[in-house]
Amino acid sequence: MTGCGGKLARLTSQSQYDVCVPGECMQQLSTESCITRNPNAAGCSRMLKVLLHGSCSYDCAYCSVRLDRSHHAFAPRELADIVHEQYRNNLAGGLFLSSGVPHDTDDVMDGLIETARILRSQDYPGYLHLKILPGASRDDIREAARLADCISLNVETTGESRLRFLSGIKDYANDIIKRIGWIADAAPGRFMTQLVIGAAGETDLEIFNCITALYGKMHPSRIYYSGFRSLPKTRLSSRESTPAWRPRRWYQVDSLIREYGFSREELLPVLDEYGTLPNDDPKALLAHGSDPVDPNSASFEDLIRVPGIGTTTARAIIAAREDRWIRNPGDLNMDAGCLKRAMPYLAFAEAPRQATLALFD
């Protein structure tokens, strides 16, 4: 592949380590395709995921983009035309646009925003997600929020000392946390962030404190978790990659915060005595030793704390018990696997006897 096509392939393949949103898409792009399938996306099923600039002057220890010396880049108009063509041909329903930072941050942000501005001026109706660069100006963040459906800035790690291990350029308090605050103001309910699990040696307790603080103070619509991957020629190439189960367990903890409304205090016992998140279902760990609940009388809040019962199932149980007494597990109409997880935490009381006229004779 040569020319524009080759550049597109290169700059899409380099974007693979940013999690694609919206939805739960965790697939990575290959150099063979510029489209990533995102079946759970809200509003589009396929996303063009690309960098504006393929080289970077930042010194992030785990990133391979900074090693690229080819200096591939798109001009805003060039990329906007490609995106529009992909959309018209039904090849992509949305754009996830990020960038390396080969020079001044403000100049690169200008390029990202100009690409979005051209698309919107051409009446592009597709989904648009813009990455905010560390250290971006408040005006650029506001303009990005005006143009995009969603904006995001990766928090990357849990604090200043951990970020110093990863980068000698970025300042955690100023370039990351301060900017996330500005993003929260500019795009309430429309911004996300991402944490790299295992790159900086952060503890699970540090991760727990970081994400609960972010949800409690900044209210992101979503936090994504990416396991550190050891890549050749990077400064952390000798560090072992993070096992796949770690980000998966953090996604489960995350869902307990976002979907189930667990408080920080309720969730803290999920960590063991060493402050470590075990490789086990967090909801089951929290439910261990608790008294069984009766699906005929349990509140919604009690039902969703039962392993295997989510918000949809809890609502279905509450609706069903208005019409009939739930006498046994079969009356719950639950998936077999979920029911097996739930059974140790459920108790089925006998149905109350109906009063008859004979009782008053």
Number of C-alpha atoms within 10 A of each C-alpha: 10 8 7 13 12 14 17 25 20 23 27 27 22 26 24 19 19 19 20 25 25 24 16 13 16 18 13 19 21 16 16 12 13 20 24 21 18 19 13 14 19 11 12 18 17 21 29 24 28 27 25 25 23 28 24 20 14 17 18 21 20 23 23 19 23 19 15 12 10 9 13 16 20 20 13 19 16 12 23 22 15 15 22 22 13 18 20 12 10 10 17 24 23 27 27 23 25 26 25 23 22 17 13 9 17 15 13 21 24 16 19 26 25 19 23 27 21 16 22 16 8 12 10 18 12 20 21 23 27 26 25 28 24 21 17 20 16 14 11 17 26 15 16 28 25 16 18 22 16 23 25 27 22 20 25 20 24 24 19 14 14 16 23 15 13 21 16 12 13 18 18 23 12 12 18 25 20 16 23 26 15 19 25 23 15 20 22 15 14 19 26 24 20 18 21 24 26 22 25 22 12 17 16 21 16 14 21 22 14 17 22 17 13 18 17 13 11 20 19 23 16 20 22 21 21 23 19 23 21 19 17 13 13 18 16 20 15 11 17 13 16 17 13 13 13 19 20 16 18 24 17 14 21 21 16 20 19 16 11 15 13 17 13 16 7 12 18 16 14 20 17 13 8 9 15 15 23 15 11 13 16 22 19 17 16 18 16 13 10 10 11 17 20 17 24 20 14 16 14 16 13 15 25 22 23 24 24 22 20 18 15 9 19 23 15 14 22 17 11 16 15 10 8 11 16 21 16 13 17 10 13 17 12 17 11 12 9 14 18 13 15 20 15 17 20 20 16 16 15 11 11 7 6 5 8 8 6 6 6 6 5
